[in-house]
Amino acid sequence: MWPRITVVTPSYNQAKFLEATIRSVLDQGYPNLEYIVMDGGSTDGSLEIIRRYEKHLAGWVSEKDGGAADAIAKGFSRATGTILAYLNSDDLYLPGSLHAIGEAMRDPAVDVAYGNTYWIDSGGAILGERRQTPFARMGYLYGGFDLQQPATFWTRDLYLKCGGIDPSYLFAFDMDLFVRFAKQRARFKHVNKFVASFRIHPESKSSNDFAICERELRRLREAYLPFPFRSFRASCFRNLARIQRTFWYTLQGDLFWLISRFPDRIRARNATVIAGPQARRM
């Protein structure tokens, strides 16, 4: 039997992309899906889209909330699935993703499963790829490894054990949650498949996002890391993780892809964007 997967989509005035997001979840054809949409009181036609699909949803609400993290936390409080994830209302799941994740997480030794991600633009054109490797715990804590939120799934038991999403974060609530997973020594599994598309578009960010993200990352690092992020010891773990990833990319046949990323990484050094192929490392 397929494990039940609960997906929560938080949304606020994203009618332009919302239907594609909903369809990307429902069209998975996953046999044990619980899909919940948490709308923040949209006034742009989003409710008409949600009502069009409500017979396929486990539930939905439209009410004022305290932001995306608050909406997601409320959605998860309704969840009955053994596997949890959230998909923002401008992102997409790729065909077959839930089956691949469900198959991986049938293994009771897996607490978190994650896959590869496309970055796409407003029209859905691919801007870049984020391919992953097996997880490096200290690398994640110290910046030598990343997780792309739309392609990451976790068990309900782990989520509850770690205290759930912290709604006091505006942007870094996903990383805050994943850092707590890593601190808990959760067992991560890489599903070597493109699982999701992360949409980059002007409406998804404001001129203040970068500064807010920097501040929130500094806050969570001060709260959780055993030694400072900018310390020599941290740089050793960061560089070791990058060497390990290069080894894994080579084994996976992704070395040429990795080399092709160098121009983007050079251009990203002075970037102020927080997501995408040319995002600055923070």
NORBELDA-V410405 format. One record per run of one state. SS is the DSSP state (@ for helix, = for strand, . for the rest). FROM is the first residue (numbers start at 1). LEN is the number of residues. If there is no record, write none. Layout:
ss->[SS,SS]
from->[FROM,FROM]
len->[LEN,LEN]
This chain:
ss->[.,=,.,@,.,=,.,@,.,=,.,@,.,=,.,=,.,@,.,=,.,=,.,@,.,@,=,@,.,@,.,=,.,@,.,@,.,@,.,@,.,@,.]
from->[1,5,12,15,27,33,40,46,57,59,63,68,78,83,87,92,94,97,105,112,121,126,131,137,142,149,152,156,162,173,184,188,200,202,205,209,225,232,253,255,261,262,271]
len->[4,7,3,12,6,7,6,11,2,4,5,10,5,4,5,2,3,8,7,9,5,5,6,5,7,3,4,6,11,11,4,12,2,3,4,16,7,21,2,6,1,9,12]
